[in-house]
Amino acid sequence: MKTLLFLLLATLPCSAHLGETEAQCIARYGAHIWTLKDYDRAKSETFKKNGFDIIITFLDGVAVSVS
C-alpha cells in the first residue's frame, strides 16, 4: 500500500506537455541542440534544460512524445 501511495504522489508533479507545437517547446526549453531523426512528417529534437536532456518527437509539428 505504501508503494502504491508513493508512486501516485511521485507522478503528480509530472507534466509531459504533449500537443505543444515546436515553437512552444522552443519557448519552454530554448533552442534544440540537435535533431535525432528527421522524416517527412516526424522528427525528434533534443533540448537541454537545467542539466537534463529532453527528447521530443514531433508529428506534423506537434509533440507526441517527451522523454
N, C-alpha and C positions, 0 to 999 in steps of 0.2 A: 504494500500500500504506500509506503514512504517513497519507493522508487517511482511509482506512478505519479504521485504528487510532485516530486522533484521534476520529472520530465514535463509535466504540464506547466509548471511555473517557469522552467528554463526556456520554454519556447514562446512565452507570452511576448517578450520584447522583440522577437524576430519579425522582420518585415522584408519581403523579397522585392517589392516594387515591380512586380510583373505588370506588363501592359504599358509601361512607360516608353516613350519614344527615345530614340538615340539622343536627341537634343536634351531631353530631361535628364537622362543618365549622365551626360557630359556636365550639365549644370550641377548635378548631385556629387559626382565623383571626380570631376576635372577631365582633362583630355585623356583619351585612351593612350596606353603606352605601346601596344602592338595589336595587330589583328592576327588571330589564330587561324581562322578559316574564312574564306570569302567565296560564296557561291552566288548564283543568280538572285535568289530570294532570301538567303540566310547568311549570317556571318557571326563570328564570335570575336568580341573585343575584350581586351584585358585592361582594367583600370587599376590604379593603386591609390588607396586612401587609408590614412592612419596606419601605415605599415602592412596593410592587408592587400593581397592581390584579389581582385574581384573579376570574375569571368562572366560576361553577359552574352547570351546568344540572342540575336535579333532575327525575327522572321518578318519580312515585309516592313522593316523599320520599327518593330515593336518588340520589347523584351519578353521573351518566352521562357528563359532560364537564367537564373542567377546563382552562381556558386563561388 
